[in-house]
């Protein structure tokens, strides 16, 4: 997906939220916002939606020296999710359809997203998503694809959400390579966040080699791109990855909650929908 006119208000709101987290003096915050607004003005036509977020955060790192603005948020999100892990792991184990229950949990965890959202109610979201109809439902195609492959490439989204990804990976029963971001951007998961969620015990955790809120292949490492191109099956979590990869021709299944009107428009579903979509 490309950055569109309707993306500007969200980009400004998201930027303000990040600026407030830095703890800079008000005058410095104003300066940061003005510089980022200039970046918006100068953004090249046809840029992918995640690119402006990366530019804004690079500028904030330069101004503040803070490498990971969302570190505390990520730690809290992971701990909150881990506290729920035993209960929902049991639900999946005793479900009549463990794969569907685990997919729903993984999608529920996608609410942990400080890009489009400033706050969320995780437990209420889980309760909703566990029974909410899919707006796009390619679950059966995903089930068949899982059975037919030897290994799965799983593209992570946010820290905390990682815990629910873990439950899905444990339910899949196939070798999984779990790809995270190379360095901090928003609350996207890094290798350390995956470790904190217990992913290293159930998957091979790797970096995609990029620092963008979405797996933009043009910025990823050559090693990761090669792995992506050769993957038999790719599970892609979240809106950022959908924005980055929706035009790619690959064996991708997108799992996400629609938290943005523009993503909803692209998918043809309303905001608040849950989606399992085959590319």
PyMOL commands that set and color helices and strands:
alter all, ss='L'
color gray80, all
select helices_A, chain A and resi 7-22+26-42+49-64+71-93+98-109+122-129+139-148+161-172+191-196+199-201+217-219+222-230+238-245+261-267
alter helices_A, ss='H'
color red, helices_A
select strands_A, chain A and resi 136-137+151-155+175-180+204-207+234-237+252-257+274-278
alter strands_A, ss='S'
color yellow, strands_A
deselect
rebuild
show_as cartoon
